Amino acid sequence: MSNLEQPIENDAPKWLRKLVYIMGGVLVLLFIGVLVGLFYKLRKPPAPPPVPVELNFTGADVQHMALDANHLAITSTHEIVVIDITNGKALLRLPLK
C-alpha cells in the first residue's frame, strides 16, 4: 500500500470538528442573508426621477448652499431660497437688502 491508499486518520479534537461545523453553518446562513438582501433590493421600485427646478441664478450669484433632510437652502447675492428637494418646489424666497 502506498501513502495515497492508506485511510486518513482523524486526529483532530472533537471540539475543533464541532467548531468547523458551526463556522460552516454560519457561512451558509450569511450567504442566504446576502441572497435575501439582493432579492429585496431588486424588488424595490426604482427611485423617482429628479425634478428640475428653475432658480434663475448664475454661477457667480450663489454664495452658500446648505442641505438639511429634504430641504436645500441656497444663499445668493440677491436672495435666500429654500427648496423642498422631494418635489422641487421653492418653499421660501427671502430677498436680501
KEPA-936245 format. One record per atom (N, C-alpha, C, O): residue in one letter; atom name; x, y, z; residue number from 1. Coordinates in Angstrom, 1 decimal, padded with zeros to 4 digits. Example, Ala and Ser with C-alpha at 12.3 -4.5 7.8 and 13.67 -1.06 7.14 Angstrom:
2
+------+-------+--------+--------+--------+-------+
: fivo : dovex :     xx :     yy :     zz : palum :
+------+-------+--------+--------+--------+-------+
:    a :     N :  013.2 : -005.7 :  007.8 :     1 :
:    a :    CA :  012.3 : -004.5 :  007.8 :     1 :
:    a :     C :  013.2 : -003.3 :  007.8 :     1 :
:    a :     O :  014.2 : -003.3 :  008.5 :     1 :
:    s :     N :  012.8 : -002.2 :  007.1 :     2 :
:    s :    CA :  013.7 : -001.1 :  007.1 :     2 :
:    s :     C :  012.9 :  000.0 :  007.9 :     2 :
:    s :     O :  013.4 :  001.1 :  008.0 :     2 :
+------+-------+--------+--------+--------+-------+
//
This chain:
97
+------+-------+--------+--------+--------+-------+
: fivo : dovex :     xx :     yy :     zz : palum :
+------+-------+--------+--------+--------+-------+
:    m :     N :  000.8 : -001.2 :  000.0 :     1 :
:    m :    CA :  000.0 :  000.0 :  000.0 :     1 :
:    m :     C :  000.9 :  001.2 :  000.0 :     1 :
:    m :     O :  001.8 :  001.4 :  000.8 :     1 :
:    s :     N :  000.5 :  002.2 : -000.9 :     2 :
:    s :    CA :  001.3 :  003.4 : -000.9 :     2 :
:    s :     C :  000.6 :  004.4 :  000.1 :     2 :
:    s :     O : -000.4 :  004.1 :  000.7 :     2 :
:    n :     N :  001.2 :  005.5 :  000.3 :     3 :
:    n :    CA :  000.7 :  006.5 :  001.2 :     3 :
:    n :     C : -000.7 :  007.1 :  000.7 :     3 :
:    n :     O : -001.5 :  007.5 :  001.6 :     3 :
:    l :     N : -001.0 :  007.1 : -000.6 :     4 :
:    l :    CA : -002.2 :  007.6 : -001.0 :     4 :
:    l :     C : -003.4 :  006.6 : -000.8 :     4 :
:    l :     O : -004.5 :  007.1 : -000.7 :     4 :
:    e :     N : -003.1 :  005.4 : -000.6 :     5 :
:    e :    CA : -004.2 :  004.4 : -000.5 :     5 :
:    e :     C : -004.5 :  004.1 :  001.0 :     5 :
:    e :     O : -005.5 :  003.5 :  001.3 :     5 :
:    q :     N : -003.7 :  004.6 :  001.9 :     6 :
:    q :    CA : -004.0 :  004.4 :  003.3 :     6 :
:    q :     C : -005.1 :  005.3 :  003.8 :     6 :
:    q :     O : -005.2 :  006.4 :  003.3 :     6 :
:    p :     N : -006.0 :  004.8 :  004.7 :     7 :
:    p :    CA : -007.0 :  005.7 :  005.2 :     7 :
:    p :     C : -006.4 :  006.8 :  006.0 :     7 :
:    p :     O : -005.4 :  006.7 :  006.6 :     7 :
:    i :     N : -007.1 :  007.9 :  006.0 :     8 :
:    i :    CA : -006.7 :  009.1 :  006.7 :     8 :
:    i :     C : -007.1 :  009.0 :  008.1 :     8 :
:    i :     O : -008.3 :  008.7 :  008.4 :     8 :
:    e :     N : -006.2 :  009.2 :  009.0 :     9 :
:    e :    CA : -006.5 :  009.2 :  010.4 :     9 :
:    e :     C : -007.0 :  010.5 :  010.9 :     9 :
:    e :     O : -006.4 :  011.6 :  010.5 :     9 :
:    n :     N : -008.1 :  010.5 :  011.6 :    10 :
:    n :    CA : -008.7 :  011.8 :  012.1 :    10 :
:    n :     C : -008.2 :  012.0 :  013.5 :    10 :
:    n :     O : -008.8 :  011.5 :  014.5 :    10 :
:    d :     N : -007.2 :  012.9 :  013.6 :    11 :
:    d :    CA : -006.6 :  013.2 :  014.9 :    11 :
:    d :     C : -007.1 :  014.5 :  015.5 :    11 :
:    d :     O : -006.7 :  014.9 :  016.6 :    11 :
:    a :     N : -008.0 :  015.2 :  014.8 :    12 :
:    a :    CA : -008.5 :  016.5 :  015.3 :    12 :
:    a :     C : -009.3 :  016.3 :  016.5 :    12 :
:    a :     O : -010.1 :  015.3 :  016.6 :    12 :
:    p :     N : -009.2 :  017.1 :  017.5 :    13 :
:    p :    CA : -010.0 :  017.0 :  018.7 :    13 :
:    p :     C : -011.5 :  017.2 :  018.3 :    13 :
:    p :     O : -011.8 :  017.9 :  017.3 :    13 :
:    k :     N : -012.4 :  016.7 :  019.2 :    14 :
:    k :    CA : -013.8 :  016.8 :  018.9 :    14 :
:    k :     C : -014.3 :  018.2 :  018.9 :    14 :
:    k :     O : -015.1 :  018.6 :  018.1 :    14 :
:    w :     N : -013.8 :  019.1 :  019.8 :    15 :
:    w :    CA : -014.2 :  020.5 :  019.8 :    15 :
:    w :     C : -013.9 :  021.2 :  018.6 :    15 :
:    w :     O : -014.6 :  022.2 :  018.1 :    15 :
:    l :     N : -012.7 :  020.8 :  018.0 :    16 :
:    l :    CA : -012.3 :  021.5 :  016.7 :    16 :
:    l :     C : -013.2 :  021.1 :  015.6 :    16 :
:    l :     O : -013.5 :  022.0 :  014.7 :    16 :
:    r :     N : -013.6 :  019.9 :  015.5 :    17 :
:    r :    CA : -014.6 :  019.4 :  014.5 :    17 :
:    r :     C : -015.9 :  020.2 :  014.6 :    17 :
:    r :     O : -016.5 :  020.6 :  013.6 :    17 :
:    k :     N : -016.4 :  020.3 :  015.9 :    18 :
:    k :    CA : -017.6 :  021.0 :  016.1 :    18 :
:    k :     C : -017.5 :  022.5 :  015.7 :    18 :
:    k :     O : -018.5 :  023.0 :  015.1 :    18 :
:    l :     N : -016.4 :  023.1 :  015.9 :    19 :
:    l :    CA : -016.2 :  024.5 :  015.6 :    19 :
:    l :     C : -016.2 :  024.6 :  014.1 :    19 :
:    l :     O : -016.7 :  025.6 :  013.6 :    19 :
:    v :     N : -015.6 :  023.7 :  013.4 :    20 :
:    v :    CA : -015.6 :  023.8 :  011.9 :    20 :
:    v :     C : -017.1 :  023.6 :  011.4 :    20 :
:    v :     O : -017.4 :  024.3 :  010.4 :    20 :
:    y :     N : -017.9 :  022.8 :  011.9 :    21 :
:    y :    CA : -019.3 :  022.6 :  011.5 :    21 :
:    y :     C : -020.1 :  023.9 :  011.8 :    21 :
:    y :     O : -020.9 :  024.3 :  011.0 :    21 :
:    i :     N : -019.8 :  024.5 :  013.0 :    22 :
:    i :    CA : -020.5 :  025.8 :  013.3 :    22 :
:    i :     C : -020.1 :  026.9 :  012.4 :    22 :
:    i :     O : -021.0 :  027.6 :  011.9 :    22 :
:    m :     N : -018.8 :  027.0 :  012.0 :    23 :
:    m :    CA : -018.4 :  028.0 :  011.1 :    23 :
:    m :     C : -019.0 :  027.8 :  009.7 :    23 :
:    m :     O : -019.3 :  028.7 :  009.0 :    23 :
:    g :     N : -019.1 :  026.6 :  009.3 :    24 :
:    g :    CA : -019.7 :  026.3 :  008.0 :    24 :
:    g :     C : -021.2 :  026.6 :  008.0 :    24 :
:    g :     O : -021.7 :  027.2 :  007.0 :    24 :
:    g :     N : -021.9 :  026.4 :  009.1 :    25 :
:    g :    CA : -023.3 :  026.8 :  009.2 :    25 :
:    g :     C : -023.5 :  028.3 :  009.2 :    25 :
:    g :     O : -024.4 :  028.8 :  008.6 :    25 :
:    v :     N : -022.6 :  029.0 :  009.9 :    26 :
:    v :    CA : -022.7 :  030.4 :  009.9 :    26 :
:    v :     C : -022.4 :  031.0 :  008.5 :    26 :
:    v :     O : -023.1 :  031.9 :  008.0 :    26 :
:    l :     N : -021.5 :  030.4 :  007.8 :    27 :
:    l :    CA : -021.2 :  030.8 :  006.4 :    27 :
:    l :     C : -022.4 :  030.6 :  005.5 :    27 :
:    l :     O : -022.7 :  031.4 :  004.6 :    27 :
:    v :     N : -023.1 :  029.5 :  005.6 :    28 :
:    v :    CA : -024.2 :  029.2 :  004.8 :    28 :
:    v :     C : -025.3 :  030.2 :  005.2 :    28 :
:    v :     O : -026.0 :  030.7 :  004.3 :    28 :
:    l :     N : -025.6 :  030.5 :  006.4 :    29 :
:    l :    CA : -026.6 :  031.5 :  006.8 :    29 :
:    l :     C : -026.2 :  032.9 :  006.3 :    29 :
:    l :     O : -027.1 :  033.6 :  005.9 :    29 :
:    l :     N : -025.0 :  033.3 :  006.3 :    30 :
:    l :    CA : -024.6 :  034.6 :  005.8 :    30 :
:    l :     C : -024.8 :  034.6 :  004.3 :    30 :
:    l :     O : -025.3 :  035.7 :  003.8 :    30 :
:    f :     N : -024.5 :  033.6 :  003.6 :    31 :
:    f :    CA : -024.8 :  033.5 :  002.1 :    31 :
:    f :     C : -026.3 :  033.7 :  001.8 :    31 :
:    f :     O : -026.7 :  034.4 :  000.9 :    31 :
:    i :     N : -027.1 :  033.0 :  002.6 :    32 :
:    i :    CA : -028.5 :  033.1 :  002.4 :    32 :
:    i :     C : -029.0 :  034.5 :  002.7 :    32 :
:    i :     O : -029.8 :  035.0 :  002.0 :    32 :
:    g :     N : -028.4 :  035.2 :  003.7 :    33 :
:    g :    CA : -028.7 :  036.6 :  004.0 :    33 :
:    g :     C : -028.4 :  037.5 :  002.9 :    33 :
:    g :     O : -029.1 :  038.4 :  002.6 :    33 :
:    v :     N : -027.3 :  037.2 :  002.2 :    34 :
:    v :    CA : -026.9 :  038.1 :  001.1 :    34 :
:    v :     C : -027.8 :  037.9 : -000.1 :    34 :
:    v :     O : -028.2 :  038.8 : -000.7 :    34 :
:    l :     N : -028.3 :  036.7 : -000.3 :    35 :
:    l :    CA : -029.2 :  036.4 : -001.4 :    35 :
:    l :     C : -030.6 :  037.1 : -001.1 :    35 :
:    l :     O : -031.2 :  037.6 : -002.0 :    35 :
:    v :     N : -031.0 :  037.0 :  000.2 :    36 :
:    v :    CA : -032.3 :  037.6 :  000.5 :    36 :
:    v :     C : -032.2 :  039.1 :  000.4 :    36 :
:    v :     O : -033.1 :  039.7 : -000.1 :    36 :
:    g :     N : -031.1 :  039.7 :  000.8 :    37 :
:    g :    CA : -030.9 :  041.1 :  000.6 :    37 :
:    g :     C : -030.9 :  041.6 : -000.8 :    37 :
:    g :     O : -031.4 :  042.6 : -001.2 :    37 :
:    l :     N : -030.3 :  040.7 : -001.7 :    38 :
:    l :    CA : -030.2 :  041.0 : -003.1 :    38 :
:    l :     C : -031.6 :  041.0 : -003.7 :    38 :
:    l :     O : -032.0 :  041.9 : -004.5 :    38 :
:    f :     N : -032.4 :  040.0 : -003.4 :    39 :
:    f :    CA : -033.7 :  039.9 : -003.9 :    39 :
:    f :     C : -034.6 :  041.0 : -003.4 :    39 :
:    f :     O : -035.5 :  041.5 : -004.1 :    39 :
:    y :     N : -034.4 :  041.5 : -002.1 :    40 :
:    y :    CA : -035.1 :  042.6 : -001.6 :    40 :
:    y :     C : -034.8 :  043.9 : -002.4 :    40 :
:    y :     O : -035.7 :  044.6 : -002.7 :    40 :
:    k :     N : -033.6 :  044.1 : -002.6 :    41 :
:    k :    CA : -033.2 :  045.3 : -003.4 :    41 :
:    k :     C : -033.7 :  045.3 : -004.8 :    41 :
:    k :     O : -034.1 :  046.3 : -005.3 :    41 :
:    l :     N : -033.8 :  044.1 : -005.4 :    42 :
:    l :    CA : -034.3 :  044.0 : -006.8 :    42 :
:    l :     C : -035.8 :  044.2 : -006.9 :    42 :
:    l :     O : -036.3 :  044.6 : -007.9 :    42 :
:    r :     N : -036.5 :  043.9 : -005.8 :    43 :
:    r :    CA : -038.0 :  044.0 : -005.8 :    43 :
:    r :     C : -038.4 :  045.4 : -005.5 :    43 :
:    r :     O : -039.6 :  045.8 : -005.8 :    43 :
:    k :     N : -037.6 :  046.3 : -004.9 :    44 :
:    k :    CA : -038.0 :  047.6 : -004.6 :    44 :
:    k :     C : -038.2 :  048.4 : -005.9 :    44 :
:    k :     O : -037.4 :  048.3 : -006.8 :    44 :
:    p :     N : -039.2 :  049.3 : -005.9 :    45 :
:    p :    CA : -039.4 :  050.1 : -007.1 :    45 :
:    p :     C : -038.3 :  051.1 : -007.2 :    45 :
:    p :     O : -037.7 :  051.6 : -006.2 :    45 :
:    p :     N : -037.9 :  051.5 : -008.4 :    46 :
:    p :    CA : -036.8 :  052.5 : -008.6 :    46 :
:    p :     C : -037.2 :  053.8 : -008.1 :    46 :
:    p :     O : -038.4 :  054.2 : -008.0 :    46 :
:    a :     N : -036.2 :  054.6 : -007.8 :    47 :
:    a :    CA : -036.4 :  056.0 : -007.3 :    47 :
:    a :     C : -037.0 :  056.8 : -008.3 :    47 :
:    a :     O : -036.7 :  056.6 : -009.5 :    47 :
:    p :     N : -037.9 :  057.8 : -008.0 :    48 :
:    p :    CA : -038.4 :  058.7 : -009.0 :    48 :
:    p :     C : -037.4 :  059.5 : -009.6 :    48 :
:    p :     O : -036.3 :  059.8 : -009.0 :    48 :
:    p :     N : -037.6 :  060.0 : -010.8 :    49 :
:    p :    CA : -036.6 :  060.8 : -011.5 :    49 :
:    p :     C : -036.5 :  062.1 : -010.8 :    49 :
:    p :     O : -037.4 :  062.6 : -010.2 :    49 :
:    p :     N : -035.3 :  062.8 : -010.9 :    50 :
:    p :    CA : -035.2 :  064.1 : -010.2 :    50 :
:    p :     C : -036.0 :  065.1 : -010.9 :    50 :
:    p :     O : -036.3 :  065.1 : -012.1 :    50 :
:    v :     N : -036.5 :  066.1 : -010.1 :    51 :
:    v :    CA : -037.4 :  067.1 : -010.6 :    51 :
:    v :     C : -036.5 :  068.4 : -010.9 :    51 :
:    v :     O : -035.8 :  068.8 : -010.0 :    51 :
:    p :     N : -036.6 :  068.9 : -012.1 :    52 :
:    p :    CA : -035.8 :  070.1 : -012.4 :    52 :
:    p :     C : -036.4 :  071.3 : -011.7 :    52 :
:    p :     O : -037.7 :  071.4 : -011.6 :    52 :
:    v :     N : -035.6 :  072.2 : -011.3 :    53 :
:    v :    CA : -036.0 :  073.4 : -010.6 :    53 :
:    v :     C : -035.4 :  074.6 : -011.3 :    53 :
:    v :     O : -034.2 :  074.6 : -011.5 :    53 :
:    e :     N : -036.2 :  075.6 : -011.6 :    54 :
:    e :    CA : -035.7 :  076.8 : -012.3 :    54 :
:    e :     C : -035.5 :  077.9 : -011.2 :    54 :
:    e :     O : -036.5 :  078.3 : -010.6 :    54 :
:    l :     N : -034.3 :  078.3 : -011.0 :    55 :
:    l :    CA : -034.0 :  079.2 : -009.9 :    55 :
:    l :     C : -033.5 :  080.6 : -010.5 :    55 :
:    l :     O : -033.5 :  081.6 : -009.7 :    55 :
:    n :     N : -033.2 :  080.7 : -011.7 :    56 :
:    n :    CA : -032.7 :  081.9 : -012.3 :    56 :
:    n :     C : -031.5 :  082.5 : -011.6 :    56 :
:    n :     O : -031.4 :  083.7 : -011.3 :    56 :
:    f :     N : -030.5 :  081.6 : -011.3 :    57 :
:    f :    CA : -029.3 :  082.0 : -010.7 :    57 :
:    f :     C : -028.2 :  081.9 : -011.8 :    57 :
:    f :     O : -028.3 :  081.0 : -012.6 :    57 :
:    t :     N : -027.2 :  082.7 : -011.7 :    58 :
:    t :    CA : -026.0 :  082.5 : -012.5 :    58 :
:    t :     C : -025.0 :  081.8 : -011.5 :    58 :
:    t :     O : -025.2 :  081.9 : -010.3 :    58 :
:    g :     N : -024.0 :  081.2 : -012.0 :    59 :
:    g :    CA : -023.0 :  080.6 : -011.1 :    59 :
:    g :     C : -022.3 :  081.5 : -010.2 :    59 :
:    g :     O : -022.0 :  081.1 : -009.1 :    59 :
:    a :     N : -022.1 :  082.8 : -010.6 :    60 :
:    a :    CA : -021.4 :  083.7 : -009.7 :    60 :
:    a :     C : -022.3 :  084.2 : -008.6 :    60 :
:    a :     O : -021.9 :  084.7 : -007.6 :    60 :
:    d :     N : -023.7 :  084.1 : -008.8 :    61 :
:    d :    CA : -024.6 :  084.6 : -007.7 :    61 :
:    d :     C : -024.6 :  083.7 : -006.5 :    61 :
:    d :     O : -024.8 :  084.2 : -005.4 :    61 :
:    v :     N : -024.5 :  082.4 : -006.6 :    62 :
:    v :    CA : -024.6 :  081.5 : -005.5 :    62 :
:    v :     C : -023.4 :  081.7 : -004.6 :    62 :
:    v :     O : -022.2 :  081.5 : -005.0 :    62 :
:    q :     N : -023.6 :  081.9 : -003.3 :    63 :
:    q :    CA : -022.6 :  082.1 : -002.3 :    63 :
:    q :     C : -022.5 :  080.9 : -001.3 :    63 :
:    q :     O : -021.4 :  080.6 : -000.9 :    63 :
:    h :     N : -023.6 :  080.3 : -001.0 :    64 :
:    h :    CA : -023.6 :  079.3 :  000.0 :    64 :
:    h :     C : -024.8 :  078.4 : -000.2 :    64 :
:    h :     O : -025.9 :  078.8 : -000.6 :    64 :
:    m :     N : -024.6 :  077.1 :  000.0 :    65 :
:    m :    CA : -025.7 :  076.1 :  000.0 :    65 :
:    m :     C : -025.6 :  075.2 :  001.2 :    65 :
:    m :     O : -024.6 :  074.8 :  001.6 :    65 :
:    a :     N : -026.8 :  074.9 :  001.7 :    66 :
:    a :    CA : -026.9 :  074.0 :  002.9 :    66 :
:    a :     C : -028.0 :  073.0 :  002.7 :    66 :
:    a :     O : -029.1 :  073.4 :  002.3 :    66 :
:    l :     N : -027.8 :  071.8 :  003.0 :    67 :
:    l :    CA : -028.8 :  070.7 :  002.8 :    67 :
:    l :     C : -029.1 :  070.1 :  004.2 :    67 :
:    l :     O : -028.2 :  069.8 :  005.0 :    67 :
:    d :     N : -030.4 :  070.1 :  004.5 :    68 :
:    d :    CA : -030.9 :  069.5 :  005.7 :    68 :
:    d :     C : -032.1 :  068.6 :  005.4 :    68 :
:    d :     O : -033.2 :  069.2 :  005.1 :    68 :
:    a :     N : -032.0 :  067.4 :  005.6 :    69 :
:    a :    CA : -033.1 :  066.4 :  005.3 :    69 :
:    a :     C : -033.6 :  066.6 :  003.9 :    69 :
:    a :     O : -032.8 :  066.2 :  003.0 :    69 :
:    n :     N : -034.7 :  067.1 :  003.7 :    70 :
:    n :    CA : -035.3 :  067.2 :  002.4 :    70 :
:    n :     C : -035.3 :  068.7 :  001.9 :    70 :
:    n :     O : -036.0 :  069.0 :  000.9 :    70 :
:    h :     N : -034.6 :  069.6 :  002.6 :    71 :
:    h :    CA : -034.6 :  071.0 :  002.2 :    71 :
:    h :     C : -033.2 :  071.4 :  001.8 :    71 :
:    h :     O : -032.2 :  071.1 :  002.5 :    71 :
:    l :     N : -033.2 :  072.2 :  000.8 :    72 :
:    l :    CA : -031.9 :  072.8 :  000.3 :    72 :
:    l :     C : -032.0 :  074.3 :  000.4 :    72 :
:    l :     O : -032.9 :  074.9 : -000.2 :    72 :
:    a :     N : -031.1 :  074.9 :  001.1 :    73 :
:    a :    CA : -031.1 :  076.4 :  001.3 :    73 :
:    a :     C : -030.0 :  076.9 :  000.4 :    73 :
:    a :     O : -028.8 :  076.5 :  000.6 :    73 :
:    i :     N : -030.3 :  077.9 : -000.4 :    74 :
:    i :    CA : -029.3 :  078.5 : -001.3 :    74 :
:    i :     C : -029.2 :  080.0 : -001.0 :    74 :
:    i :     O : -030.2 :  080.7 : -001.1 :    74 :
:    t :     N : -028.1 :  080.5 : -000.7 :    75 :
:    t :    CA : -027.9 :  081.9 : -000.5 :    75 :
:    t :     C : -027.1 :  082.5 : -001.7 :    75 :
:    t :     O : -026.1 :  082.0 : -002.0 :    75 :
:    s :     N : -027.8 :  083.5 : -002.3 :    76 :
:    s :    CA : -027.1 :  084.1 : -003.4 :    76 :
:    s :     C : -026.9 :  085.6 : -003.0 :    76 :
:    s :     O : -027.1 :  086.0 : -001.9 :    76 :
:    t :     N : -026.4 :  086.3 : -004.0 :    77 :
:    t :    CA : -026.1 :  087.8 : -003.7 :    77 :
:    t :     C : -027.4 :  088.6 : -003.6 :    77 :
:    t :     O : -027.4 :  089.7 : -003.0 :    77 :
:    h :     N : -028.5 :  088.0 : -004.1 :    78 :
:    h :    CA : -029.8 :  088.8 : -004.1 :    78 :
:    h :     C : -030.8 :  088.2 : -003.2 :    78 :
:    h :     O : -031.7 :  089.0 : -002.7 :    78 :
:    e :     N : -030.8 :  086.9 : -002.9 :    79 :
:    e :    CA : -031.9 :  086.4 : -002.1 :    79 :
:    e :     C : -031.5 :  085.0 : -001.5 :    79 :
:    e :     O : -030.5 :  084.4 : -001.8 :    79 :
:    i :     N : -032.3 :  084.5 : -000.5 :    80 :
:    i :    CA : -032.2 :  083.2 :  000.0 :    80 :
:    i :     C : -033.4 :  082.4 : -000.4 :    80 :
:    i :     O : -034.5 :  082.8 : -000.3 :    80 :
:    v :     N : -033.1 :  081.2 : -001.0 :    81 :
:    v :    CA : -034.2 :  080.3 : -001.5 :    81 :
:    v :     C : -034.1 :  079.0 : -000.7 :    81 :
:    v :     O : -033.0 :  078.4 : -000.6 :    81 :
:    v :     N : -035.2 :  078.6 : -000.2 :    82 :
:    v :    CA : -035.3 :  077.2 :  000.4 :    82 :
:    v :     C : -036.2 :  076.4 : -000.5 :    82 :
:    v :     O : -037.3 :  076.7 : -000.8 :    82 :
:    i :     N : -035.7 :  075.2 : -000.9 :    83 :
:    i :    CA : -036.3 :  074.3 : -001.8 :    83 :
:    i :     C : -036.6 :  073.0 : -001.2 :    83 :
:    i :     O : -035.7 :  072.4 : -000.5 :    83 :
:    d :     N : -037.7 :  072.4 : -001.4 :    84 :
:    d :    CA : -038.0 :  071.0 : -001.0 :    84 :
:    d :     C : -037.5 :  070.1 : -002.1 :    84 :
:    d :     O : -038.1 :  070.2 : -003.2 :    84 :
:    i :     N : -036.5 :  069.3 : -001.8 :    85 :
:    i :    CA : -035.9 :  068.6 : -002.9 :    85 :
:    i :     C : -036.7 :  067.4 : -003.3 :    85 :
:    i :     O : -036.4 :  066.7 : -004.4 :    85 :
:    t :     N : -037.7 :  067.0 : -002.6 :    86 :
:    t :    CA : -038.5 :  065.8 : -003.0 :    86 :
:    t :     C : -039.5 :  066.2 : -004.1 :    86 :
:    t :     O : -039.7 :  065.3 : -005.0 :    86 :
:    n :     N : -040.0 :  067.4 : -004.1 :    87 :
:    n :    CA : -040.9 :  067.7 : -005.2 :    87 :
:    n :     C : -040.4 :  068.9 : -006.1 :    87 :
:    n :     O : -041.0 :  069.2 : -007.1 :    87 :
:    g :     N : -039.3 :  069.5 : -005.7 :    88 :
:    g :    CA : -038.7 :  070.6 : -006.5 :    88 :
:    g :     C : -039.3 :  071.9 : -006.4 :    88 :
:    g :     O : -039.1 :  072.8 : -007.2 :    88 :
:    k :     N : -040.2 :  072.1 : -005.3 :    89 :
:    k :    CA : -040.9 :  073.4 : -005.2 :    89 :
:    k :     C : -040.1 :  074.3 : -004.3 :    89 :
:    k :     O : -039.5 :  073.9 : -003.3 :    89 :
:    a :     N : -040.1 :  075.6 : -004.6 :    90 :
:    a :    CA : -039.4 :  076.6 : -003.7 :    90 :
:    a :     C : -040.4 :  076.9 : -002.6 :    90 :
:    a :     O : -041.5 :  077.4 : -002.8 :    90 :
:    l :     N : -039.9 :  076.7 : -001.4 :    91 :
:    l :    CA : -040.8 :  076.9 : -000.2 :    91 :
:    l :     C : -040.7 :  078.3 :  000.3 :    91 :
:    l :     O : -041.7 :  078.9 :  000.8 :    91 :
:    l :     N : -039.5 :  079.0 :  000.1 :    92 :
:    l :    CA : -039.3 :  080.3 :  000.7 :    92 :
:    l :     C : -038.4 :  081.0 : -000.2 :    92 :
:    l :     O : -037.3 :  080.5 : -000.6 :    92 :
:    r :     N : -038.7 :  082.3 : -000.4 :    93 :
:    r :    CA : -037.7 :  083.2 : -001.1 :    93 :
:    r :     C : -037.7 :  084.5 : -000.3 :    93 :
:    r :     O : -038.6 :  085.2 : -000.2 :    93 :
:    l :     N : -036.5 :  084.8 :  000.2 :    94 :
:    l :    CA : -036.3 :  086.0 :  001.0 :    94 :
:    l :     C : -035.3 :  086.9 :  000.3 :    94 :
:    l :     O : -034.1 :  086.5 :  000.1 :    94 :
:    p :     N : -035.8 :  088.1 : -000.1 :    95 :
:    p :    CA : -034.8 :  089.0 : -000.8 :    95 :
:    p :     C : -033.9 :  089.6 :  000.2 :    95 :
:    p :     O : -034.3 :  089.9 :  001.4 :    95 :
:    l :     N : -032.7 :  089.8 : -000.2 :    96 :
:    l :    CA : -031.6 :  090.4 :  000.7 :    96 :
:    l :     C : -031.6 :  091.9 :  000.3 :    96 :
:    l :     O : -031.6 :  092.3 : -000.9 :    96 :
:    k :     N : -031.5 :  092.7 :  001.3 :    97 :
:    k :    CA : -031.4 :  094.2 :  001.1 :    97 :
:    k :     C : -030.1 :  094.7 :  001.4 :    97 :
:    k :     O : -029.8 :  095.9 :  001.2 :    97 :
+------+-------+--------+--------+--------+-------+
//
